[in-house]
Amino acid sequence: MMLPLVHASILTFFTMTIFFIVAQLKKDNSIVDIGWGIGLIQIALYTIYKNPSAGSLQYYATILILLWGLRLSTHITLRHSRIGEDQRYTAWRTLWQAKGMVYFYLRSFAQIFMLQGFVMIVVGLPVIAINSSLHTSLCLPELCGLCLWIIGFFFEAVADYQLTMFKKEHSADGKILSSGLWHYSRHPNYFGESLMWWGMWLLSIHTGFAVITLASPVTITLLLLYVSGIPLAEKSLASNPAFDKYKSSTSSFIPLPPSQKKQ
């Protein structure tokens, strides 16, 4: 797995560098979010291409990454076309440019693009392990992982669609989406994202690197719960009285009946 990991890291470095250059030309650092799905797709395609013994397990894993990455990148691209640069990147732009353009470029390259590239490699560890493995069959753990991934994909795709439709109708009236999957979780899309990577980890269980690839679902789950997922999303809604009521009765992550608020 070491050589495919090195190759994937080099490939990711050049990909994120290209995204950085495009972002500076367009003056929009939030383009990096579009690169998240694309970057993992290319890792999957490259690693399966380099494995002459690829079998059903490798093809299943690669197809799942293709479905996930294409859907997510398309969703983010469409959202970006409506709202432009995300406000957190705009805030960083203002703060960093005040210290000079050289500082801005270096800080953007390191903190936004290279950091996301590093996280991409960590999250992509199961895919790298699977697609460089000689184990090609789907046993019980892999089948469980496949089912878990499908459930997660459903949650993320449906929740994103429900939120998009809701925002088209209620973008300026302060209402909070509390129907559909959002009736049971304040962040069903993040729950789905986490579930998919736990499923991908189960698919890597017989590669011989299951302990290492565990870093993937653990990292993405912690990021969503405590760093770039739920905290950022809820910070933007903190001043909305309707959100306070919704928050008091609805689980933040795991879908539960509203009366059973749990993490």
Secondary structure, 3 states (H helix, E strand, C coil): CHHHHHHHHHHHHHHHHHHHHHHHHHCCHHHHHHHHHHHHHHHHHHHHHCCCCCCHHHHHHHHHHHHHHHHHHHHHHHHHHHHCCCHHHHHHHHHHHCCCHHHHHHHHHHHHHHHHHHHHHHHCHHHHHHHCCCCCCCCHHHHHHHHHHHHHHHHHHHHHHHHHHHHHHHCCCCCCCCCHHHHCCCCHHHHHHHHHHHHHHHHCCCCCCHHHHCHHHHHHHHHHHHCCCHHHHHHCCCCCHHHHHHHHHCCCCCCCCCCCCCC
